[in-house]
Amino acid sequence: MSALLPQGLLVTGAIIWGLGWLPLHHFASVGLVGIPLILLVYGLLSLLAMPVLFRERHAWMLQRNALLAIAVCGGGATAALVTALATGEVVRVMLLFYLAPVWGVLGGWLLLGERLTLLRVGALLLAMLGIALTLGAGVSSELIRPLSGNDWLALAAGLGFSLNNLATRAADQVPLGSKTLAPFVGSALIATVLCPLLGEYPPPLTLELSGQIGLMALGWLLSMAAVQYGVSHIEAGRAAVLVVFELVAAVLSSAWLGAQAIGIHEWSGAALVTLAALIASWPERPALTAIRSPSL
């Protein structure tokens, strides 16, 4: 019974993440989208994060560069994903973002010297096939269509998220609280720099809109805490399976609410990307043949 709580919290947090496109689309409908939204939501979350980071400063000081990487990569990934989900096609964005486990496998091989097993090579190929189907590779007119800005943001978010995970694994002396909250500060700082550069600023805030922003920030914080608690208390392989509920929730909610038409290419791509994510995140088996990075 002790495993039910962390598993339940992990699934709940992942589902909330998968439904996160709903408030983002709502804010976009009232003119609050992209970097200005990130500035408000993550600026508010940073007010909660800074005291924790300050209290734990002696614990993370020796690995401050790793914590900085977590803040920059995690914060950048969050900013890119939030912007893409607010204005893009939910299923397409989520599937492109879900290449994160693929980037994580390659990054672990190239940067951390981890084994690239045959099973994980198969996961890479499955993911590529799934993305090709999602992007409409079965239709000749789609083959030459360039990726949209939201597509690139989703890909960048997945890459940033995988780099954040690699930095998190390297920062083994940094407290969990600092690792969890640093990306909030990173997102807020990135938005602070980009808002004047892009000439985009938040619209005038009403009491109702301010309350909605506060609720979104609270929901984001609680879901993050739930996922972190779950990941910290159950096996990595099982956690990888349960986190995929994020993708499932996004696809099903988008189809159910009619946010976009989902055809056979999208469903097939979603299935293959989900399978690839599970394989890529599954614990290694020592008996599998491994491909090692060449010595430099």
C-alpha positions in Angstrom: 0.0 0.0 0.0 2.9 2.3 0.6 3.6 2.6 -3.1 0.1 3.7 -3.9 0.6 7.3 -2.7 3.7 8.2 -4.7 2.3 6.4 -7.8 -1.1 8.2 -7.4 0.6 11.6 -7.0 2.9 11.0 -10.0 0.0 10.1 -12.3 -2.1 13.0 -11.0 0.8 15.5 -11.6 1.5 14.1 -15.0 -2.2 14.4 -16.0 -2.3 18.0 -14.8 0.7 18.7 -17.0 -1.0 17.1 -19.9 -4.1 19.3 -19.4 -1.9 22.4 -19.0 -2.7 23.6 -22.5 -6.3 24.5 -21.4 -5.4 27.5 -19.2 -2.7 28.5 -21.7 -5.3 28.7 -24.5 -7.6 30.6 -22.2 -4.9 33.2 -21.4 -4.1 33.4 -25.1 -7.8 34.3 -25.8 -7.5 37.3 -23.6 -4.2 38.5 -25.0 -1.8 37.0 -22.5 0.4 34.6 -24.3 4.1 33.6 -24.6 6.8 35.5 -22.8 4.5 38.0 -20.9 2.6 35.0 -19.5 5.8 33.3 -18.5 7.0 36.5 -16.8 3.9 36.7 -14.6 3.4 33.1 -13.7 7.0 32.2 -13.2 7.8 35.5 -11.6 5.2 34.7 -9.0 6.6 31.2 -8.5 10.1 32.7 -8.2 9.0 34.6 -5.1 8.3 31.3 -3.5 11.5 29.7 -4.9 14.1 32.3 -3.9 13.8 31.8 -0.1 14.3 28.0 -0.5 17.3 28.5 -2.8 18.8 31.0 -0.3 18.3 28.7 2.6 20.0 25.8 0.8 22.8 27.9 -0.7 25.5 26.3 1.4 24.4 22.8 0.1 24.5 23.7 -3.6 27.4 26.2 -3.6 30.0 23.7 -4.6 27.9 22.6 -7.6 26.5 26.1 -8.5 27.4 25.7 -12.2 25.3 22.5 -12.3 22.4 24.4 -10.6 22.8 27.3 -13.1 22.6 24.8 -16.0 19.4 23.4 -14.4 17.9 26.9 -14.2 18.9 27.9 -17.8 18.0 24.6 -19.5 14.9 23.9 -17.4 13.7 27.4 -17.5 14.3 27.7 -21.2 12.5 24.5 -21.9 9.5 25.6 -19.8 9.4 29.0 -21.6 9.5 27.3 -25.0 6.9 24.7 -24.2 4.4 27.1 -22.6 4.7 29.4 -25.7 4.3 26.6 -28.1 1.3 25.1 -26.3 -0.5 28.4 -26.0 -0.7 29.0 -29.8 0.2 25.7 -31.5 -1.5 22.4 -32.2 -1.5 20.6 -28.8 -0.9 17.0 -30.1 1.8 18.1 -32.5 3.6 20.2 -29.9 3.4 17.5 -27.2 4.7 14.8 -29.6 7.6 16.9 -30.7 8.4 17.8 -27.1 8.3 14.1 -26.2 11.4 13.6 -28.1 13.0 14.6 -24.8 13.7 11.0 -23.7 15.5 10.5 -27.1 17.7 13.5 -26.5 18.3 12.2 -23.0 19.6 8.9 -24.3 21.9 10.6 -26.8 23.0 13.2 -24.3 23.8 10.5 -21.6 25.9 8.6 -24.2 27.8 11.7 -25.5 28.1 13.7 -22.3 28.0 11.2 -19.4 29.5 8.2 -21.0 26.4 6.0 -20.5 25.9 2.9 -22.6 23.8 3.2 -25.7 22.1 -0.3 -25.8 20.5 -1.9 -28.8 17.2 -1.6 -27.1 17.6 2.2 -26.8 18.8 2.4 -30.4 15.5 0.8 -31.3 13.7 3.4 -29.2 15.4 6.2 -31.2 14.3 4.7 -34.5 10.7 4.2 -33.2 10.6 7.9 -32.1 11.8 9.1 -35.4 9.1 7.1 -37.2 6.5 8.4 -34.8 7.5 12.0 -35.4 7.5 11.4 -39.2 3.9 10.1 -39.0 2.9 13.0 -36.8 4.3 15.5 -39.2 2.4 13.9 -42.1 5.3 12.1 -43.8 2.7 9.8 -45.4 1.3 12.7 -47.4 3.5 14.0 -50.2 2.6 17.6 -49.8 3.6 17.5 -46.2 7.1 16.2 -46.9 8.3 19.6 -48.1 6.4 21.7 -45.6 8.9 23.5 -43.3 8.5 23.2 -39.6 6.6 26.1 -38.0 7.8 28.3 -35.2 5.8 26.3 -32.7 7.4 23.1 -34.0 10.8 24.5 -33.4 9.9 25.7 -29.9 8.5 22.2 -29.1 11.7 20.6 -30.3 13.8 23.1 -28.4 11.7 22.5 -25.2 12.4 18.7 -25.5 16.1 19.3 -26.0 16.2 21.8 -23.1 14.3 19.4 -20.8 16.7 16.5 -21.6 19.7 18.8 -20.9 18.0 19.8 -17.6 17.7 16.1 -16.7 21.3 15.5 -17.4 22.4 18.5 -15.3 20.1 17.3 -12.5 21.8 13.8 -12.5 25.2 15.5 -12.5 24.2 17.8 -9.6 24.2 14.9 -7.1 25.0 17.2 -4.1 22.3 19.8 -4.8 19.2 19.5 -2.6 16.0 18.3 -4.3 14.2 21.5 -3.4 16.8 23.7 -5.2 16.7 21.4 -8.3 13.0 21.6 -8.5 12.6 25.3 -8.0 15.7 26.6 -10.0 13.9 26.3 -13.4 11.1 28.6 -12.1 13.7 31.3 -11.5 15.4 30.5 -14.8 12.1 31.0 -16.7 11.3 34.3 -15.0 14.8 35.6 -15.7 14.6 34.6 -19.4 11.2 36.3 -19.7 12.6 39.4 -18.0 15.3 39.7 -20.6 13.1 38.7 -23.6 10.1 40.9 -22.9 11.9 44.2 -23.7 13.9 42.7 -26.5 10.8 41.4 -28.3 8.7 44.4 -27.3 6.1 42.2 -25.7 4.6 43.2 -22.3 1.7 41.9 -20.2 -1.7 43.5 -20.7 -3.3 45.5 -17.9 -4.2 43.1 -15.1 -7.7 42.9 -13.7 -8.5 41.3 -10.4 -10.1 38.3 -12.1 -7.1 37.8 -14.4 -4.7 38.2 -11.5 -6.6 35.5 -9.6 -6.5 33.2 -12.6 -2.7 33.7 -12.9 -2.3 32.9 -9.2 -4.4 29.7 -9.6 -2.3 28.6 -12.5 0.9 29.2 -10.6 -0.4 27.3 -7.6 -1.5 24.4 -9.8 1.9 24.3 -11.6 3.7 24.2 -8.2 1.5 21.5 -6.7 1.7 19.3 -9.8 5.5 19.7 -9.9 5.7 18.8 -6.2 3.5 15.7 -6.8 5.7 14.5 -9.7 8.9 15.1 -7.8 7.6 13.2 -4.8 6.5 10.3 -7.0 9.8 10.2 -8.9 11.7 10.2 -5.6 9.8 7.3 -4.1 9.4 4.7 -6.9 11.6 2.9 -9.3 12.9 4.9 -12.3 11.4 2.4 -14.8 7.9 2.6 -13.3 8.1 6.4 -13.0 9.0 6.6 -16.7 5.8 4.6 -17.5 3.6 6.7 -15.3 4.9 10.1 -16.6 3.7 9.1 -20.1 0.2 9.9 -18.8 1.1 13.5 -19.5 1.2 12.8 -23.3 -1.9 10.6 -23.1 -3.8 13.3 -21.2 -2.9 15.9 -23.8 -3.8 13.8 -26.8 -7.1 12.5 -25.3 -8.2 15.9 -23.9 -7.5 17.6 -27.2 -9.5 15.0 -29.1 -12.4 15.0 -26.7 -12.7 18.8 -26.5 -12.3 19.2 -30.2 -9.3 21.4 -30.0 -8.1 20.0 -33.2 -8.8 17.1 -35.6 -6.7 14.0 -34.8 -6.2 11.6 -37.7 -4.7 8.2 -38.1 -1.2 9.7 -38.6 -1.4 11.5 -35.2 -2.7 8.5 -33.3 -0.1 6.2 -34.9 2.7 8.7 -34.2 1.5 9.1 -30.6 1.6 5.4 -30.0 5.1 5.0 -31.4 6.5 8.1 -29.6 4.9 6.8 -26.3 6.5 3.4 -26.8 9.8 4.9 -27.6 9.7 7.1 -24.5 9.0 4.1 -22.3 11.8 2.0 -23.9 14.3 4.9 -23.7 13.5 5.4 -20.0 13.5 1.8 -19.0 16.3 0.5 -16.7 19.2 -1.1 -18.6 19.6 -4.9 -18.7 23.3 -5.9 -18.4 22.9 -8.8 -20.8 22.1 -6.5 -23.7 24.9 -5.7 -26.2 26.1 -2.2 -25.8 27.5 0.3 -28.2 30.1 2.5 -26.5 31.1 6.0 -27.4 34.5 6.1 -29.1 37.4 7.4 -27.0 38.4 11.0 -27.7 
